[in-house]
Amino acid sequence: FTYLYNLGILTVTPVNAAAGTQVTVLGTGFQTGATVTVGGVSVYAVVASLVQLTFVMPSIPNGTTVVCNAQVVVNNPSGQSASMGGLNPAPVISQVVFPSGPAAGSSVCMIMGVLLDGASVTVGGLPPTILNQTATGIVFTTPGGPIGPAVIQVTNPTTGCNSTATYTYQ
């Protein structure tokens, strides 16, 4: 008689893991021979115990260096499966306040969202002047740009995962 512990994932650390980074998964019921996928990519996992396994964050076959907003799935040889999302979360832009301004730049713009603390920002590919930055908002003055729409890109500095919005130069 062999008792099978319920398989579950409690934490995945670090939350931001670039390709080549060792990732630790804590949970319950990990079995020797368990397989792991990250964002659909199979990785070699080392099961250290019933409650811990590790793997190295993969590069993605399409040339991308990291899986963003990745789901980690553990499958035991017994058929049990568990998953947890949120590995390498991209910053989230929920609103752009003052989404337009003169082509000369120097207009105040604010991005509201989550996971913005420490993120880098570009407007039309150029860095703005950051006035204030928190986990839920970034206030900046725009660089100059050509009349028309420009992409605001907010990027996680560890992984390169990003989100975009639009700013319009008038």
N, C-alpha and C positions, 0 to 999 in steps of 0.2 A: 504494500500500500504506500503510495507516494502522495503527500499532501501538496496541492497546487495553490500557492498564494495568489490572491487576486492581483492582476497586473495593473499598475497605475503609475502615472508620472506626476510628481509633485513640483519639481523645479528643473529648469534647464539654465545652466550658467556657463559662461557669461551670456547675457541676453543679446549683446552685440558681439558677434563672432565673425571676424574676417576669415577668408579661406586660409587653411593651415593652422587655425587656432584649435587647441584642445577644448572640447566641450564636455561638461559633466552633467549627467542626468541623474537626479535622485528620485526615487519612487519606491514601489513595492513589487515583489514578485518577478524580478528579472531572472531569466533562466540562461544557463550556458547555451550558446548557440543562437541567442536572440538576434534578429536582424533589425536594422535601423534604416529608415529613410528620412532625408531632410529635404523638404520641398520636392519630394518625388525622386530624389537622387539617392541611390543606395550608398551607404558608408559602412566601413568596417568598424564594428563596435567591440569593445572589450568589456565583458561583464565582470566587474570586480566582486560583486556580492549580490544578494537578493535585493538590495536597496540602492545600488550604484552601478552605472555603466558610463563609459567614456567613448568618445569618437573624435576624429579630427574633421573640422568643418571643411566640406569639399568645395572645389571650384566647380562651376557648372559647365557642362559640355558645350553649350552654345557660346562660350567665350566670356560670359559674365563671371565676375570674380566671386560673387556671393549670392546666396538665395535670400531675398528680402521677404519679410512677413512669412517666414517659413513655418510649416507644420512639421513637427518631429513625431515620427510614428515608430513605435517599438512593437515587433511581432515575436512572440515566444514560439518555440518549437511545438508547444502544446496547443497552439491555435489561438491563444489569447492575444489581444491587440489593445494598445493604448496610444493616445496621441495628445499632443499639446501644441497649440499655435503660438505665434508671437515671437519667434526667434528672428532677430535682425529686423525689428520693426522700423518702418519708414516713418519719418515725421508726417503728421497729418495736418493739412491746411483745411480749416473749416470755413474761414472767411478772410477776405482781403478788404480792409477798411481804407478808403481813399484809393480806389483801384485805377485811377487815371491822373495824369498830370502833364505838364509841359515837357516837350522833347529836350529842353535844355537840362532837365533833371533838377535835383535839389528839392523835390517835393517830399513831404512826409507821407509814408505809407506804413500800414500796420498789418501784419499777418497774425491771425488768431488760429489756434489749433492745439495740438498736444505733441509731446516729444520734440519740442523746438529748442530746448536748452542745449547749447553747445553745437547746434546745427549751423552749417554754413549756408549763405544765401547768395544767389545771383539774380540779376534782373537783366534779361536780354544777354546773358552770358557774362555780365560785368558785376563786380561786387559793389553793393551799396555801402553807405556809411551807417553802421549799426549805432543806434542811439540807446536802445535798451533791449535786453533779451532775457526771457524767462522760459520756463517749460511750456507755457501756454500762449506766449506772444512774442513777436519781434517787431520793434519799431525801428524804422530806418529812413534815410533820405535816398532817393533814387539817383542813380548815375544818369547821365544824358543818354538818349537813344533816338533812333529814327521814328518818325510818326507812324503809329499803328500799334498792333499788339506785340507785347514782349512776354516771354516766359519768365515767371518767377519760379526759381527752383530752390527748394530747401533740402539740404542733404545731410544725412547722418555722417559725421566725419570718420567714424570707425569702419563703417561698412560700405559707404557710398549709396545706400538705399535712399531714395528721394521721393518727393512729391512736388507737383507743380500746380501753378495757378496762372492767371493772366493779369498783366498790368498793361494799360493802354496809354501810349504816348500821344499827346495831342499837339 
